[in-house]
Amino acid sequence: MRIVVCLKQIIDPELPSSQFKIDPGSKRQQPNGHPLVISPYDENALELALQLRDQTAGHVTVLSVGQSSAVSALRKGVAMGADEAALISDPALEGSDAFGIAAALAQGIQKLGPPDLVLCGCESGDWADRIIGPILAEALGIPCVTYVARAEKHNGHVRAQRVVEEGYEIWEVTPPLLLTILSHESNVPRYPKVKDIMTASRRPISTWSLSDIGLDTGHVGNAVTRVEIQELTLPTRESRCEFLEGEPGGQVASLITKLREKKVI
Ligand SMILES: Cc1cc2nc3c(=O)[nH]c(=O)nc-3n(C[C@H](O)[C@H](O)[C@H](O)COP(=O)(O)OP(=O)(O)OC[C@H]3O[C@@H](n4cnc5c(N)ncnc54)[C@H](O)[C@@H]3O)c2cc1C
């Protein structure tokens, strides 16, 4: 089974919000030297891919669209157990919306050769558009099942457990197909061993420009975005502290009145 996992590198979402800064001009988060990590659900997707590969003797490739820094995310993917890694990086991608990113991923996947399974996270840990998976499936002309918690190979099909509000749906789809993956107890990402981290640090990572993947610059970048970001701001949090005077009984009564006024109770 040939599996491609789409890995996005993002600024660590666990950073305290006070450290996030937005550049008002470009309306982008400023990197500010913050630690970069693999988007969390993408690690769950990679874990699932590795389990499927180990059951079926397949091949797992991790693929990213991003700047040269994304090589470190791909190396982590290799240290976890991916067989191959490739980065699509080109200045023309700057300012691309989801359609541009998905177009680049689709061309990269075609360059790798026809996959049986493409895995994406169900949403990225920064923009969280939740749309790359479905757009990519459309571009590749393959079916897509979203919000998948578990998947296994079953009589030539992929059987996927899809999370819905009331429980699960079970889908059986004949490959090739694309799944977007949620976190689940069955896909907790493995920790790479030190030996594997060392080996991965020496592995060459293919880096492709747009011309390497045969994608015209007219499909990506600022000039062709279908989405315009009007404003990007950090949420403001206001807090106020008020001391209630008087005897305990009176304080409690006054607290209840205030909570009722604010419709908390
Ligand atoms: C007008 C506009 C301009 C933008 N300009 C920039 C910019 O200059 N620089 C910039 O970094 N972002 C830019 N963005 C954001 C960028 O377009 C989004 O990161 C992209 O659309 C993916 O959306 P998402 O991260 O919400 O993905 P989601 O749809 O939430 O992601 C789902 C999954 O898709 C896969 N995936 C997503 N992105 C990648 C990737 N890059 N490589 C591999 N797999 C991936 C992952 O598996 C991920 O879990 C811009 C967005 C807009 C609308």
The ligand as an SDF file (V2000), in Angstrom:
LIG
                    3D

 53 58  0  0  0  0  0  0  0  0999 V2000
   -5.2930   34.9630    1.1230 C   0  0  0  0  0  0  0  0  0  0  0  0
   -4.4610   34.0000    1.8930 C   0  0  0  0  0  0  0  0  0  0  0  0
   -3.0830   34.1590    1.8900 C   0  0  0  0  0  0  0  0  0  0  0  0
   -2.2890   33.3040    2.6300 C   0  0  0  0  0  0  0  0  0  0  0  0
   -0.9400   33.4660    2.6070 N   0  0  0  0  0  0  0  0  0  0  0  0
   -0.1540   32.6390    3.3190 C   0  0  0  0  0  0  0  0  0  0  0  0
    1.2450   32.7770    3.3320 C   0  0  0  0  0  0  0  0  0  0  0  0
    1.7890   33.6690    2.6860 O   0  0  0  0  0  0  0  0  0  0  0  0
    1.9920   31.8990    4.0480 N   0  0  0  0  0  0  0  0  0  0  0  0
    1.3960   30.9030    4.7610 C   0  0  0  0  0  0  0  0  0  0  0  0
    2.1030   30.1070    5.4000 O   0  0  0  0  0  0  0  0  0  0  0  0
    0.0710   30.7180    4.7840 N   0  0  0  0  0  0  0  0  0  0  0  0
   -0.7160   31.5720    4.0800 C   0  0  0  0  0  0  0  0  0  0  0  0
   -2.0650   31.4200    4.1290 N   0  0  0  0  0  0  0  0  0  0  0  0
   -2.6260   30.3280    4.8510 C   0  0  0  0  0  0  0  0  0  0  0  0
   -2.5780   29.0990    3.9650 C   0  0  0  0  0  0  0  0  0  0  0  0
   -3.2620   29.3400    2.7690 O   0  0  0  0  0  0  0  0  0  0  0  0
   -3.2170   27.9810    4.7060 C   0  0  0  0  0  0  0  0  0  0  0  0
   -2.2380   27.5160    5.5970 O   0  0  0  0  0  0  0  0  0  0  0  0
   -3.6180   26.8750    3.7670 C   0  0  0  0  0  0  0  0  0  0  0  0
   -4.7210   27.3220    3.0610 O   0  0  0  0  0  0  0  0  0  0  0  0
   -3.9790   25.6310    4.4640 C   0  0  0  0  0  0  0  0  0  0  0  0
   -5.1050   25.8960    5.2730 O   0  0  0  0  0  0  0  0  0  0  0  0
   -5.1160   25.3010    6.7230 P   0  0  0  0  0  0  0  0  0  0  0  0
   -3.7530   25.4240    7.2770 O   0  0  0  0  0  0  0  0  0  0  0  0
   -6.2320   25.9040    7.4770 O   0  0  0  0  0  0  0  0  0  0  0  0
   -5.3740   23.8000    6.3790 O   0  0  0  0  0  0  0  0  0  0  0  0
   -6.4670   22.7790    6.7990 P   0  0  0  0  0  0  0  0  0  0  0  0
   -7.4010   22.6330    5.6710 O   0  0  0  0  0  0  0  0  0  0  0  0
   -7.0360   23.0400    8.1540 O   0  0  0  0  0  0  0  0  0  0  0  0
   -5.4330   21.5730    6.8810 O   0  0  0  0  0  0  0  0  0  0  0  0
   -5.8170   20.2230    6.8770 C   0  0  0  0  0  0  0  0  0  0  0  0
   -4.6250   19.3730    6.5880 C   0  0  0  0  0  0  0  0  0  0  0  0
   -4.1140   19.6490    5.2900 O   0  0  0  0  0  0  0  0  0  0  0  0
   -2.7100   19.3740    5.2640 C   0  0  0  0  0  0  0  0  0  0  0  0
   -1.9710   20.5920    4.9690 N   0  0  0  0  0  0  0  0  0  0  0  0
   -2.3720   21.8770    5.1200 C   0  0  0  0  0  0  0  0  0  0  0  0
   -1.3950   22.7190    4.7310 N   0  0  0  0  0  0  0  0  0  0  0  0
   -0.3510   21.9390    4.3510 C   0  0  0  0  0  0  0  0  0  0  0  0
    0.9580   22.2060    3.8880 C   0  0  0  0  0  0  0  0  0  0  0  0
    1.4120   23.4490    3.7190 N   0  0  0  0  0  0  0  0  0  0  0  0
    1.7660   21.1540    3.5880 N   0  0  0  0  0  0  0  0  0  0  0  0
    1.3360   19.8900    3.7640 C   0  0  0  0  0  0  0  0  0  0  0  0
    0.1210   19.5800    4.2090 N   0  0  0  0  0  0  0  0  0  0  0  0
   -0.7110   20.5890    4.5120 C   0  0  0  0  0  0  0  0  0  0  0  0
   -2.3470   18.8750    6.6680 C   0  0  0  0  0  0  0  0  0  0  0  0
   -2.4520   17.4740    6.6830 O   0  0  0  0  0  0  0  0  0  0  0  0
   -3.4410   19.5220    7.5220 C   0  0  0  0  0  0  0  0  0  0  0  0
   -3.6430   18.8570    8.7400 O   0  0  0  0  0  0  0  0  0  0  0  0
   -2.8810   32.2760    3.3920 C   0  0  0  0  0  0  0  0  0  0  0  0
   -4.2720   32.1050    3.3990 C   0  0  0  0  0  0  0  0  0  0  0  0
   -5.0620   32.9720    2.6510 C   0  0  0  0  0  0  0  0  0  0  0  0
   -6.5300   32.7710    2.6890 C   0  0  0  0  0  0  0  0  0  0  0  0
  1  2  1  0
  2  3  1  0
  2 52  2  0
  3  4  2  0
  4  5  1  0
  4 50  1  0
  5  6  2  0
  6  7  1  0
  6 13  1  0
  7  8  2  0
  7  9  1  0
  9 10  1  0
 10 11  2  0
 10 12  1  0
 12 13  2  0
 13 14  1  0
 14 15  1  0
 14 50  1  0
 15 16  1  0
 16 17  1  0
 16 18  1  0
 18 19  1  0
 18 20  1  0
 20 21  1  0
 20 22  1  0
 22 23  1  0
 23 24  1  0
 24 25  2  0
 24 26  1  0
 24 27  1  0
 27 28  1  0
 28 29  2  0
 28 30  1  0
 28 31  1  0
 31 32  1  0
 32 33  1  0
 33 34  1  0
 33 48  1  0
 34 35  1  0
 35 36  1  0
 35 46  1  0
 36 37  1  0
 36 45  1  0
 37 38  2  0
 38 39  1  0
 39 40  1  0
 39 45  2  0
 40 41  1  0
 40 42  2  0
 42 43  1  0
 43 44  2  0
 44 45  1  0
 46 47  1  0
 46 48  1  0
 48 49  1  0
 50 51  2  0
 51 52  1  0
 52 53  1  0
M  END
$$$$
